[in-house]
Amino acid sequence: MRLVHVNVTQLRVAATCPRLHWFDTRATAERQDGRKVVSRIWRKGGEAPGCGALFHTAVERFNAAARSSDEVLGALEGARDAEGLQRALMRWFNGACLDLDALAARPVPLRLGFISAVQVYMEELARLAVHARAAGLPAAELRDQLFADSRKRVDVTFHVGDDVHVHVTGAIDYVYFDPRLGKHRIVDYKLTPATSPNSDLFQVFTYALMHHHQHGTRPDVAVFYLHPTRSVREARWEEVEAKRGKVHELIASMVAWSDHALGAGGLPPPGDRTYCDGCKHERSGACVAALGHKDRGSWDRRWTALEATRGDGLDERARAAGDAPAASETTADAPMVEDDPELEAALAVVKPAERREPPPAPGRGKKAPAEDPPGRGPEAPPGARPPEARTAGVTGMLLGFDDGGAPVCLDPAALRTHVSVVGAAGSGKTWMAKIIAEEALRAGVPVLAIDPQGDLVQMMEARPRADVPPALRRAWEELQERMEPRILTPGSSHGLRLCLDPLRLPSASELSHIANPALRAEEEEGLLVAVAANLVSLCACGGEEESQRTFLYQVLRHLPRAAPVRLRDIVAAVSAPEDLGIDEVDSLIRKSERERLARRLNTFVQGPSARLFTGGTRLDFTELLRPSRPGRVPLNIVYLNALSNDDEKHFFLAALATELYRWMITTVDASTGGGVNLLFYIDEARDWIPAGGGKPPAKQPLIRLFTQGRKYGVGCLLCTQSPRSVDYNVFGNTSTKLIGRLEAAQDVDRVIDWFTIEGGAPSWVAARKGAEKGSFVARWPDMPAELAGRAFKGRTLFTRHAGAWSPDRVERAVTEAGLRGAGAGGEGG
């Protein structure tokens, strides 16, 4: 038996770029002293770290000592607010756990980074503790949950076939029992920029799987970036467990890459462009000189091949133990699952030369016409059935057909975990997104679509039946029978006019179903803060906007909510806040700014800018999602192009997203799980959720829908031209991705970074640059192995798809279709 030793840090490097692991293996062999060379990939960010070694040492000392510290227990017993507890924990940390001499020896930038990281660490710990104490958890029990779990060493041996065992070791930064979730949680702390978040998350996925094997836990995971910018990437245990095969494939591939580096056979590693800018092997030219083009190289895919071969007949004992089909995993001391000769034999059959590679990516081809592109697959060979003829017995959402004419289908349940469609201008991305919306409606899922330009309102009209392939006409008929279109036009009467007045503020009765009082207060506060921020952005008064938001938040908090709150009530309260009992107003906001804010708000009550708050039907999601008669499924299209300027569009979308979130938490029972209550479709997402530091009004409310919607069965569908243009938090919460044609090398690199956690750069990504119109490659949870990396064309659309409609064109179509009086009812403005 051959035993190979690696640590989790090496896995993280190999997940970032397999070629780094290859070069590290060669460098380790050249040392001849047994010490491993592991690349320090944090340097890619170009910013100084924050004394990471000193931080981890000090925090480890803090966590160990806190288990029995009377001072920490006293701080937890007296915790009233997070800020006070943070100060108390910092005092004890500085006095009992920190090596001040070691810190003083560091350069000033590193010392500042260290201090900042510790403050963020203690702030998060304090928030968690105060939340638990407010929920009634005794201080002693809380201390045990936070600090008593010392099972941080992970030590597991993986059997990767051919009599090779890989012994993997590592140390977890922090494992604790989270009282909010009622389960264990593993956190990995980083004092470096979040330049490769998927690779970092892959590392903590490995920790979680190993901890599960050794201790039976099922932990959620998080990567917490403390410095230079605070951010968090997290995942539930179910997501970790779903990726276990990718961890095994990486481990097996590392053995093959190491063998190749040492001239002992194995497999050459592929490259990953994500890290190239900061890699010394790239700068020196050694990478390409030694291993060829970045796209060359292979993975050990025997796990995937075996899964595809055996399907549902996998060993049930292995499933019950949480094990994977081709791996008998053991701790260093004892096997976790008995040896299975059948599994061993099946694995041995898949020799390296027989490993199944993904099908070759499609090359450039003839461009499809603008109106009728993605729906028709390539010309079939003589005697073959056309793609549409192979739809008999198809289940799920029919997206299109692959190059062989086989249907490509998506389980409607995948909508709950969000979908993104990415492709350059003219790639067919809106066509594909419309297919998803049509299929959601056929599956009985209501759709709310945000149409900023007039591309989506055409879905109210059916494509002529004669233009639909015969084999798809029954599906076309199903859509026409079920879909109930409504065109909603905020601020205008071109369609069904929407009104934002009265504002919906969360009432105590609406939030009473949230049992935890602290969580209930947090949800209420978050909604009020969002409404206050939306109003301030709409007013655009200039001056100290933070003071204005704080003041408006206090006004909203003090306003009675027994009856609906109208904008005129807010104007009156801003003008005379003392009537609400708000004391020391001048300490919150200058009198001149308060008066200016009141005047500006009043223009939305009485002036020419009042159209968003007067007339029409009140925005009410309960009504919008209610069909006019049984068997129908609402398609609500919010047409923004009738609004006069971008500020109004941004404000309305921010208000709509905030109201959608309020509806979710006050109406939907998150404990039921499973179903999809709504598909929220946003076109041209980069305008509303841009990457970087830009913060248009709708950005945070929309991000909150992507991070929280799945709990309530609200799936989000976004469409954008460039994967670099939308905030990474959105894509990080999107489980299903459809990639069309990409035009920029940077876009290709970003897509590669998305899939790094899947086990390295997929071979198909490079072919997305210059792919033909209407061609997509998809990735979603539990995708059939035969679809992985395979390009397909979208099916024929069942609704209109032409140039963008103007407001007048929308009004004419709504009138001709008799939709003006149809749809949601509600309280008038």
Secondary structure, 3 states (H helix, E strand, C coil): CEEEEEEHHHHHHHHHCHHHHHHHHHHHHHHCCCCCCCCCHHHHHCCCCCCHHHHHHHHHHHHHHHCCCHHHHHHHHCCCCHHHHHHHHHHHHHHHCCCHHHHHCCCHHHHHHHHHHHHHHHHHHHHHHHHHHHCCCCHHHHHHHHHCCCCCEEEEEEECCCCEEEEEEEECCEEEEECCCCEEEEEEEECCCCCCHHHHHHHHHHHHHHHHHHHCCCCEEEEEECCCCCEEEEECHHHHHHCHHHHHHHHHHHHHHHHHHCCCCCCCCCCCHHHHHHCHHHHHCHHHHHHCCCCCCCCCCHHHHHHHHHHHHCCHHHHHCCCCCCCCCEECCCECCCCCHHHHHHHHHCCHHHCCCCCCCCCCCCCCCCCCCCCCCCCCCCCCCCHHHHCCCCCCEEEEEECCCCEEEECHHHHHHCEEEECCCCCCHHHHHHHHHHHHHHCCCCEEEEECCCCCHHHHCECCHHHCCHHHHHHHHHHHHHEEEEEEEECCCCCEEEECCCECCCCHHHHCCCCCHHHHHHHHHHHHHHHHHHHHHHHCCCCCHHHHHHHHHHHHHHCCCCCCECHHHHHHHHHCHHHHCCCCHHHCCCHHHHHHHHHHHHHHHHCCCHHHCCCCEECCHHHHCCCCCCCCEEEEEEECCCCCCHHHHHHHHHHHHHHHHHHHHHHCCCCCCCCCCEEEEECCHHHCCECCCCCCCCHHHHHHHHHHHHHHCEEEEEEECCCCCECHHHHHCCCEEEECCECCHHHHHHHHHHCHHHCCCCCCHHHHECCCCCEEEEECCCCCHHHCCCCEEECCCCECCCCCCCHHHHHHHHHHHCCCCCCCCCCEC
